[in-house]
């Protein structure tokens, strides 16, 4: 009897690409199911030369490798394994260890939070994705379907291969104004197989690329109508409302409002306890629809004033064109990739 049919199915999917070549395999010593800290049982790494030199990382552990445990018969585990392509010096014999650390951190986030990823999703790393390279501009990630690995069927259900792609901060801002799929279409000719190079600069430095992104955002607006944030709270009286927003996320919220409200779309800010929704409206209305749920209807003529109040510096600011509304920006304590506070404060 096959004791690891899910694992074998992943190996079979890789065989058309790599034949019988033996990858470097990074195994986890103490499995998550036995109390270990790393959710992934292993990561295989293949050295590549074409179309550009890179390392191809493939994970084992986001899906059901051994037995069927989930109740969904059609999907194996979380439904995907991560892949990651990292630029490589052709003379290198060993892959960079920051990359598997990043993959374990992403897996840990999924296992601990229950929030999953899919193509088009994105995440701000709040620092370089290689923590040892403070000078790197690559400080966010998005996700695409691995361009060489199609979805497979396994004895435990479907498995997709979800590739992590590093983005420069400026590129991530473009994702928030537009959407990840649109940005990746523009960047694809300049990022063969979406290889991540932590030494590269933002591709938006190219005026032609920047123009294509600006035009796409102007025509389509933002597809991202939901932001999970740490701070989105409020205080209300009979005549006034104060919205309390974290400094770190204030610019992202301003960008998202610009990409949503002019196109007739709402923007939802979700915290663990509250849900704050901005909606386009003919008149300014604040409505606490349920406990912990606030709707703010914003006329487009007031959007610029609202965005101006969302500066990432601490303080309270009235919104002139929305009488009675105040935006209070509160400092945000930065955390490292393990969730520990670093001592750095934004705002």
PAFI-296336 format. One record per residue (C-alpha): z, y, x; residue number from 1. Coordinates in nm, 4 decimals. Each point is the difference from the previous one (the first is absolute). Last residue first. Layout:
+----------+----------+----------+-----+
:        w :        v :        u :   k :
+----------+----------+----------+-----+
:        Z :        Y :        X : NUM :
...
+----------+----------+----------+-----+
//
This chain:
+----------+----------+----------+-----+
:        w :        v :        u :   k :
+----------+----------+----------+-----+
:   1.2956 :   5.7104 :   0.3318 : 347 :
:  -0.0634 :  -0.3270 :   0.1782 : 346 :
:   0.3088 :  -0.1512 :   0.1671 : 345 :
:   0.0097 :  -0.2091 :   0.3165 : 344 :
:   0.3174 :  -0.2024 :   0.0533 : 343 :
:  -0.1994 :  -0.3235 :   0.0097 : 342 :
:   0.1281 :  -0.1478 :  -0.3244 : 341 :
:  -0.0454 :  -0.3780 :  -0.0097 : 340 :
:  -0.2665 :  -0.1528 :  -0.2241 : 339 :
:  -0.1326 :  -0.2432 :   0.2613 : 338 :
:  -0.3165 :   0.2033 :   0.0654 : 337 :
:   0.2140 :   0.3051 :   0.0743 : 336 :
:   0.1460 :   0.2345 :  -0.2595 : 335 :
:  -0.0268 :   0.3772 :  -0.0410 : 334 :
:   0.2632 :   0.1888 :  -0.1972 : 333 :
:  -0.1727 :   0.2221 :  -0.2578 : 332 :
:   0.1170 :   0.3571 :  -0.0608 : 331 :
:  -0.0057 :   0.1287 :  -0.3609 : 330 :
:  -0.2746 :   0.2078 :  -0.1606 : 329 :
:   0.1088 :   0.1644 :  -0.3250 : 328 :
:  -0.2795 :   0.0886 :  -0.2393 : 327 :
:   0.0956 :   0.2439 :  -0.2752 : 326 :
:  -0.1536 :   0.0175 :  -0.3477 : 325 :
:   0.1243 :   0.2574 :  -0.2512 : 324 :
:  -0.3332 :   0.1767 :  -0.0348 : 323 :
:  -0.2925 :  -0.2031 :   0.1386 : 322 :
:  -0.2352 :   0.2667 :   0.1442 : 321 :
:   0.2612 :   0.1256 :   0.2459 : 320 :
:   0.1188 :  -0.3411 :   0.1261 : 319 :
:   0.3532 :   0.0684 :   0.1227 : 318 :
:   0.0832 :  -0.1290 :   0.3449 : 317 :
:   0.3153 :  -0.1737 :   0.1225 : 316 :
:   0.0347 :  -0.0877 :   0.3671 : 315 :
:  -0.0729 :  -0.2597 :   0.2669 : 314 :
:  -0.3379 :   0.0136 :   0.1711 : 313 :
:  -0.2819 :  -0.2425 :  -0.0772 : 312 :
:  -0.1885 :   0.2465 :  -0.2247 : 311 :
:  -0.0276 :  -0.1148 :  -0.3618 : 310 :
:   0.0446 :   0.3475 :  -0.1514 : 309 :
:  -0.3552 :   0.0916 :   0.1000 : 308 :
:  -0.1277 :  -0.3039 :  -0.1915 : 307 :
:   0.1646 :   0.1250 :  -0.3186 : 306 :
:  -0.1473 :   0.3486 :   0.0447 : 305 :
:  -0.3466 :  -0.1468 :   0.0590 : 304 :
:   0.0274 :  -0.2176 :  -0.3108 : 303 :
:   0.0972 :   0.2795 :  -0.2377 : 302 :
:  -0.3517 :   0.0769 :  -0.1306 : 301 :
:  -0.0461 :  -0.3749 :  -0.0443 : 300 :
:   0.2620 :  -0.0013 :  -0.2725 : 299 :
:   0.2866 :  -0.2392 :   0.0884 : 298 :
:   0.1668 :  -0.2437 :  -0.2409 : 297 :
:   0.3228 :  -0.1336 :   0.1541 : 296 :
:   0.1184 :  -0.3373 :  -0.1329 : 295 :
:   0.3492 :  -0.1223 :   0.0893 : 294 :
:   0.1324 :  -0.3576 :  -0.0108 : 293 :
:   0.3564 :  -0.0838 :   0.1064 : 292 :
:   0.1286 :  -0.0046 :  -0.3578 : 291 :
:  -0.3036 :  -0.0003 :  -0.2234 : 290 :
:  -0.2769 :   0.2488 :  -0.0821 : 289 :
:   0.1587 :   0.2874 :   0.1896 : 288 :
:  -0.2715 :   0.2519 :  -0.0857 : 287 :
:  -0.1004 :   0.3066 :   0.2011 : 286 :
:  -0.2940 :   0.1953 :  -0.1429 : 285 :
:  -0.2294 :   0.2568 :   0.1625 : 284 :
:  -0.3075 :   0.0514 :  -0.2179 : 283 :
:  -0.3556 :  -0.1349 :  -0.0010 : 282 :
:   0.1160 :  -0.3101 :   0.1802 : 281 :
:  -0.0690 :  -0.2156 :   0.3034 : 280 :
:   0.2793 :  -0.2521 :   0.0539 : 279 :
:   0.2739 :  -0.0291 :   0.2625 : 278 :
:   0.2242 :  -0.3045 :  -0.0422 : 277 :
:   0.3505 :  -0.0449 :   0.1422 : 276 :
:   0.1436 :  -0.3522 :  -0.0244 : 275 :
:   0.3595 :  -0.0550 :   0.1020 : 274 :
:   0.2499 :  -0.2526 :   0.1360 : 273 :
:  -0.1632 :  -0.1914 :   0.2861 : 272 :
:  -0.2506 :   0.2823 :   0.0414 : 271 :
:  -0.3415 :   0.0443 :  -0.1600 : 270 :
:  -0.2211 :   0.3095 :   0.0159 : 269 :
:  -0.2869 :  -0.0306 :  -0.2506 : 268 :
:  -0.3102 :   0.2201 :   0.0177 : 267 :
:  -0.2137 :   0.0512 :  -0.3100 : 266 :
:  -0.3764 :   0.0296 :  -0.0175 : 265 :
:  -0.2209 :   0.2641 :  -0.1654 : 264 :
:  -0.2119 :   0.0506 :   0.3104 : 263 :
:   0.1667 :   0.3307 :   0.0917 : 262 :
:   0.3374 :  -0.1832 :  -0.0254 : 261 :
:  -0.0706 :  -0.2859 :   0.2391 : 260 :
:  -0.1312 :   0.0914 :   0.3459 : 259 :
:   0.1856 :   0.3285 :   0.0211 : 258 :
:   0.3186 :  -0.1687 :  -0.1215 : 257 :
:  -0.0438 :  -0.2679 :   0.2682 : 256 :
:  -0.0206 :   0.2567 :   0.2788 : 255 :
:   0.3151 :   0.1761 :  -0.1228 : 254 :
:   0.1822 :  -0.3339 :  -0.0304 : 253 :
:  -0.0994 :  -0.0970 :   0.3528 : 252 :
:   0.1228 :   0.3373 :   0.1276 : 251 :
:   0.3415 :  -0.0492 :  -0.1733 : 250 :
:   0.0575 :  -0.3524 :   0.1314 : 249 :
:   0.2011 :   0.0831 :   0.3118 : 248 :
:   0.1783 :   0.2938 :  -0.1636 : 247 :
:   0.1490 :  -0.2098 :  -0.2823 : 246 :
:  -0.0386 :   0.1397 :  -0.3524 : 245 :
:   0.2586 :   0.1417 :  -0.2473 : 244 :
:  -0.1508 :   0.1470 :  -0.3150 : 243 :
:   0.2072 :   0.2754 :  -0.1606 : 242 :
:  -0.0523 :   0.0662 :  -0.3713 : 241 :
:   0.0916 :   0.3128 :  -0.1923 : 240 :
:   0.0785 :   0.1505 :  -0.3390 : 239 :
:   0.2227 :  -0.2488 :  -0.1820 : 238 :
:   0.1129 :  -0.1595 :   0.3230 : 237 :
:  -0.1576 :  -0.2677 :   0.2109 : 236 :
:   0.0603 :  -0.1669 :   0.3355 : 235 :
:  -0.2622 :  -0.2129 :   0.1661 : 234 :
:  -0.0724 :  -0.2936 :   0.2288 : 233 :
:  -0.2921 :  -0.1187 :   0.2072 : 232 :
:   0.1355 :  -0.1198 :   0.3365 : 231 :
:  -0.0813 :  -0.3266 :   0.1785 : 230 :
:  -0.3631 :  -0.0146 :  -0.1049 : 229 :
:  -0.2327 :  -0.2630 :  -0.1458 : 228 :
:  -0.3226 :   0.1840 :  -0.0778 : 227 :
:  -0.2262 :  -0.0928 :  -0.2914 : 226 :
:  -0.3281 :   0.1581 :  -0.1130 : 225 :
:  -0.2017 :  -0.0809 :   0.3115 : 224 :
:  -0.3661 :   0.0193 :  -0.1040 : 223 :
:  -0.0262 :   0.3538 :   0.1341 : 222 :
:  -0.2787 :   0.2383 :  -0.0914 : 221 :
:  -0.3561 :  -0.1252 :  -0.0472 : 220 :
:  -0.2333 :   0.2868 :   0.0824 : 219 :
:   0.2278 :   0.2158 :   0.2158 : 218 :
:   0.1470 :  -0.3035 :   0.1774 : 217 :
:  -0.3449 :  -0.1386 :   0.0766 : 216 :
:  -0.1271 :   0.3362 :   0.1222 : 215 :
:   0.3010 :   0.0499 :   0.2270 : 214 :
:  -0.0411 :  -0.3497 :   0.1446 : 213 :
:  -0.3717 :   0.0493 :   0.0692 : 212 :
:   0.0731 :   0.3385 :   0.1598 : 211 :
:   0.2656 :  -0.1474 :   0.2277 : 210 :
:  -0.2413 :  -0.2720 :   0.1131 : 209 :
:  -0.2704 :   0.2557 :   0.0811 : 208 :
:   0.2473 :   0.2321 :   0.1709 : 207 :
:   0.1237 :  -0.2763 :   0.2362 : 206 :
:   0.3704 :   0.0761 :   0.0531 : 205 :
:   0.0420 :  -0.2061 :  -0.3165 : 204 :
:  -0.0221 :  -0.3057 :   0.2238 : 203 :
:   0.3607 :   0.0589 :   0.0988 : 202 :
:   0.0597 :  -0.0834 :   0.3642 : 201 :
:  -0.0146 :  -0.3446 :   0.1551 : 200 :
:   0.2688 :  -0.1518 :   0.2206 : 199 :
:   0.1539 :  -0.2201 :  -0.2711 : 198 :
:  -0.3330 :  -0.1776 :  -0.0450 : 197 :
:  -0.0061 :  -0.1935 :  -0.3261 : 196 :
:  -0.3151 :  -0.2056 :  -0.0609 : 195 :
:  -0.1495 :   0.0629 :  -0.3417 : 194 :
:  -0.2685 :  -0.2665 :   0.0541 : 193 :
:  -0.1902 :   0.2714 :   0.1917 : 192 :
:   0.1785 :   0.3340 :  -0.0544 : 191 :
:  -0.2566 :   0.2824 :   0.0162 : 190 :
:  -0.2408 :  -0.1360 :  -0.2605 : 189 :
:   0.3025 :  -0.0875 :  -0.2195 : 188 :
:   0.1582 :   0.3482 :   0.0005 : 187 :
:  -0.1806 :   0.1345 :  -0.3083 : 186 :
:   0.0409 :  -0.3210 :  -0.1985 : 185 :
:   0.3616 :  -0.0171 :   0.1198 : 184 :
:   0.0695 :   0.3456 :  -0.1402 : 183 :
:  -0.1415 :  -0.0901 :  -0.3402 : 182 :
:   0.2018 :  -0.3217 :  -0.0214 : 181 :
:   0.3188 :   0.1733 :   0.1143 : 180 :
:  -0.0089 :   0.2680 :  -0.2661 : 179 :
:  -0.0467 :   0.3775 :  -0.0236 : 178 :
:   0.2662 :   0.2579 :   0.0815 : 177 :
:   0.2571 :  -0.2624 :   0.1003 : 176 :
:  -0.2544 :  -0.1919 :   0.2043 : 175 :
:  -0.1034 :   0.3259 :   0.1702 : 174 :
:   0.3620 :   0.0561 :   0.1064 : 173 :
:  -0.0109 :  -0.3479 :   0.1505 : 172 :
:  -0.3050 :   0.1004 :   0.2026 : 171 :
:   0.1890 :   0.2992 :   0.1395 : 170 :
:   0.2914 :  -0.2248 :   0.0967 : 169 :
:  -0.2315 :  -0.2409 :   0.1817 : 168 :
:  -0.0576 :  -0.3306 :  -0.1734 : 167 :
:   0.0701 :  -0.3598 :   0.1055 : 166 :
:  -0.1682 :  -0.2783 :  -0.1954 : 165 :
:   0.1854 :  -0.3101 :  -0.1252 : 164 :
:  -0.2315 :  -0.2735 :  -0.1237 : 163 :
:   0.0779 :  -0.1979 :  -0.3136 : 162 :
:  -0.1321 :  -0.3553 :   0.0036 : 161 :
:   0.0060 :  -0.1383 :  -0.3539 : 160 :
:   0.1643 :  -0.3292 :  -0.1000 : 159 :
:  -0.0451 :  -0.1652 :  -0.3374 : 158 :
:   0.2159 :  -0.2930 :  -0.1163 : 157 :
:   0.2354 :  -0.2651 :   0.1388 : 156 :
:  -0.2605 :  -0.2668 :   0.0813 : 155 :
:  -0.2015 :   0.2803 :   0.1616 : 154 :
:  -0.2883 :   0.2144 :  -0.1198 : 153 :
:  -0.1341 :   0.2611 :   0.2379 : 152 :
:  -0.0668 :   0.3752 :  -0.0085 : 151 :
:  -0.2601 :   0.1055 :   0.2558 : 150 :
:   0.0659 :   0.0530 :   0.3697 : 149 :
:  -0.2422 :   0.2088 :   0.2080 : 148 :
:   0.0490 :   0.3511 :  -0.1428 : 147 :
:   0.3757 :  -0.0515 :  -0.0491 : 146 :
:   0.0612 :   0.1558 :  -0.3397 : 145 :
:   0.1360 :   0.3467 :   0.0623 : 144 :
:   0.3498 :   0.1456 :   0.0411 : 143 :
:   0.1216 :   0.3412 :   0.1086 : 142 :
:   0.2308 :   0.0964 :   0.2801 : 141 :
:   0.1711 :   0.3132 :   0.1270 : 140 :
:   0.0993 :   0.1592 :   0.3304 : 139 :
:  -0.2998 :  -0.0374 :   0.2302 : 138 :
:   0.0133 :   0.3355 :   0.1840 : 137 :
:   0.1627 :  -0.1659 :   0.3011 : 136 :
:   0.2140 :   0.2156 :   0.2303 : 135 :
:   0.3243 :  -0.1796 :  -0.0910 : 134 :
:  -0.1438 :  -0.3287 :   0.1198 : 133 :
:   0.2866 :  -0.2490 :   0.0161 : 132 :
:   0.0351 :  -0.0101 :  -0.3784 : 131 :
:  -0.3540 :  -0.1320 :  -0.0361 : 130 :
:  -0.0548 :   0.0979 :  -0.3636 : 129 :
:   0.0719 :   0.3553 :   0.1153 : 128 :
:   0.2476 :   0.1820 :  -0.2238 : 127 :
:   0.0813 :   0.0366 :  -0.3691 : 126 :
:  -0.1885 :  -0.3292 :  -0.0575 : 125 :
:  -0.1839 :   0.1462 :  -0.3011 : 124 :
:  -0.1306 :  -0.2793 :  -0.2213 : 123 :
:  -0.3286 :  -0.0809 :  -0.1707 : 122 :
:  -0.1385 :  -0.2142 :  -0.2796 : 121 :
:  -0.3780 :  -0.0193 :  -0.0335 : 120 :
:  -0.0195 :  -0.3762 :   0.0378 : 119 :
:   0.3249 :  -0.1551 :  -0.1247 : 118 :
:   0.3682 :   0.0078 :   0.0944 : 117 :
:   0.3168 :  -0.1376 :  -0.1620 : 116 :
:   0.3296 :   0.1538 :  -0.0983 : 115 :
:   0.2722 :  -0.2657 :  -0.0319 : 114 :
:   0.2254 :   0.2240 :   0.2048 : 113 :
:   0.1472 :  -0.2430 :   0.2544 : 112 :
:  -0.2920 :  -0.2435 :   0.0320 : 111 :
:  -0.2642 :   0.2743 :  -0.0048 : 110 :
:   0.1826 :   0.2218 :   0.2526 : 109 :
:   0.0675 :  -0.2984 :   0.2257 : 108 :
:  -0.3715 :  -0.0840 :  -0.0030 : 107 :
:  -0.0835 :   0.3545 :   0.1087 : 106 :
:   0.2648 :  -0.0193 :   0.2737 : 105 :
:  -0.1293 :  -0.3396 :   0.1161 : 104 :
:  -0.3519 :   0.1448 :   0.0214 : 103 :
:   0.1234 :   0.2985 :   0.2000 : 102 :
:   0.1826 :  -0.2291 :   0.2443 : 101 :
:  -0.3180 :  -0.2073 :   0.0311 : 100 :
:  -0.1821 :   0.3191 :   0.1089 :  99 :
:   0.2685 :   0.1339 :   0.2346 :  98 :
:  -0.0432 :  -0.3130 :   0.2126 :  97 :
:  -0.3338 :   0.1044 :   0.1468 :  96 :
:  -0.2274 :  -0.3016 :   0.0541 :  95 :
:  -0.0038 :  -0.1806 :   0.3356 :  94 :
:  -0.3061 :  -0.0715 :   0.2137 :  93 :
:  -0.1249 :   0.3556 :   0.0309 :  92 :
:  -0.3161 :   0.0548 :   0.2067 :  91 :
:  -0.2090 :   0.0729 :  -0.3102 :  90 :
:   0.2404 :   0.2894 :  -0.0807 :  89 :
:   0.0859 :  -0.0596 :  -0.3613 :  88 :
:  -0.0023 :   0.2039 :  -0.3218 :  87 :
:   0.2177 :  -0.1501 :  -0.2735 :  86 :
:  -0.1247 :  -0.1931 :  -0.3023 :  85 :
:   0.2677 :  -0.0923 :  -0.2540 :  84 :
:   0.0103 :  -0.2742 :  -0.2602 :  83 :
:   0.2635 :  -0.0435 :  -0.2672 :  82 :
:   0.0151 :  -0.3029 :  -0.2274 :  81 :
:  -0.0459 :   0.0351 :  -0.3726 :  80 :
:   0.1062 :  -0.1200 :  -0.3446 :  79 :
:   0.3717 :   0.0765 :   0.0269 :  78 :
:   0.0700 :  -0.3728 :  -0.0184 :  77 :
:  -0.3202 :  -0.1888 :  -0.0767 :  76 :
:  -0.1647 :   0.1233 :  -0.3189 :  75 :
:  -0.1461 :  -0.1970 :  -0.2904 :  74 :
:   0.2969 :  -0.2254 :  -0.0801 :  73 :
:   0.2380 :   0.2957 :  -0.0404 :  72 :
:   0.3536 :  -0.1407 :  -0.0226 :  71 :
:   0.0676 :   0.0340 :   0.3727 :  70 :
:   0.1232 :  -0.2893 :   0.2149 :  69 :
:  -0.3070 :  -0.2065 :   0.0907 :  68 :
:   0.0698 :  -0.1790 :   0.3267 :  67 :
:  -0.0927 :   0.0517 :   0.3655 :  66 :
:  -0.1906 :   0.3198 :   0.0770 :  65 :
:   0.0733 :   0.1985 :  -0.3136 :  64 :
:  -0.1377 :   0.3448 :   0.0762 :  63 :
:   0.1345 :   0.3010 :   0.1901 :  62 :
:   0.0925 :  -0.2435 :   0.2761 :  61 :
:  -0.2834 :  -0.0457 :   0.2463 :  60 :
:  -0.1512 :   0.3148 :   0.1473 :  59 :
:  -0.3365 :   0.0694 :   0.1627 :  58 :
:  -0.0395 :   0.2340 :   0.3001 :  57 :
:  -0.3474 :   0.0795 :   0.1372 :  56 :
:   0.0145 :   0.1631 :   0.3432 :  55 :
:  -0.2800 :   0.2394 :   0.0874 :  54 :
:  -0.3074 :   0.0652 :   0.2098 :  53 :
:  -0.2693 :   0.1642 :  -0.2127 :  52 :
:  -0.2616 :  -0.1782 :  -0.2111 :  51 :
:   0.0729 :  -0.2395 :   0.1607 :  50 :
:   0.2360 :  -0.0830 :   0.2908 :  49 :
:   0.2817 :  -0.1753 :  -0.1840 :  48 :
:   0.3319 :  -0.1534 :   0.1033 :  47 :
:   0.1621 :  -0.2046 :  -0.2807 :  46 :
:   0.3658 :   0.0289 :  -0.1008 :  45 :
:   0.1859 :  -0.2348 :  -0.2333 :  44 :
:   0.3203 :   0.1202 :  -0.1648 :  43 :
:   0.2843 :  -0.2252 :  -0.1070 :  42 :
:   0.2696 :  -0.0803 :  -0.2525 :  41 :
:  -0.0124 :   0.3551 :  -0.1334 :  40 :
:   0.3161 :   0.1180 :  -0.1760 :  39 :
:   0.1819 :   0.0947 :   0.3233 :  38 :
:   0.3780 :   0.0531 :  -0.0262 :  37 :
:   0.1032 :  -0.3667 :  -0.0064 :  36 :
:   0.2295 :  -0.1461 :  -0.2659 :  35 :
:  -0.1540 :  -0.3443 :  -0.0374 :  34 :
:  -0.2686 :   0.1110 :  -0.2470 :  33 :
:  -0.0879 :   0.2857 :   0.2360 :  32 :
:  -0.0771 :  -0.2499 :   0.2744 :  31 :
:   0.1850 :  -0.0009 :   0.3311 :  30 :
:  -0.2250 :  -0.0222 :   0.3064 :  29 :
:  -0.3037 :   0.1803 :  -0.1411 :  28 :
:  -0.3193 :  -0.1145 :   0.1684 :  27 :
:  -0.2525 :   0.2197 :   0.1793 :  26 :
:  -0.3216 :  -0.1954 :   0.0393 :  25 :
:  -0.2605 :   0.0844 :   0.2622 :  24 :
:  -0.3130 :  -0.1330 :  -0.1582 :  23 :
:  -0.1640 :  -0.3328 :   0.0868 :  22 :
:  -0.3753 :   0.0114 :  -0.0406 :  21 :
:  -0.1192 :  -0.2882 :  -0.2183 :  20 :
:  -0.2466 :   0.2110 :  -0.1939 :  19 :
:   0.0986 :   0.3667 :   0.0035 :  18 :
:  -0.1737 :   0.1656 :  -0.2923 :  17 :
:  -0.0948 :  -0.3050 :  -0.2090 :  16 :
:   0.3424 :  -0.1496 :   0.0867 :  15 :
:   0.2091 :   0.2898 :  -0.1312 :  14 :
:  -0.0119 :  -0.1089 :  -0.3650 :  13 :
:   0.0927 :  -0.3551 :   0.1025 :  12 :
:   0.3057 :   0.1264 :   0.1874 :  11 :
:   0.1071 :   0.1897 :  -0.3132 :  10 :
:  -0.0409 :  -0.3175 :  -0.2081 :   9 :
:   0.2027 :  -0.1974 :   0.2555 :   8 :
:   0.2906 :   0.2403 :  -0.0356 :   7 :
:  -0.0055 :  -0.0353 :  -0.3777 :   6 :
:  -0.0218 :  -0.3805 :   0.0232 :   5 :
:   0.3093 :  -0.0224 :   0.2224 :   4 :
:   0.1589 :  -0.3452 :  -0.0425 :   3 :
:  -0.3279 :  -0.1857 :  -0.0613 :   2 :
:   0.0904 :  -0.3462 :  -0.1304 :   1 :
+----------+----------+----------+-----+
//
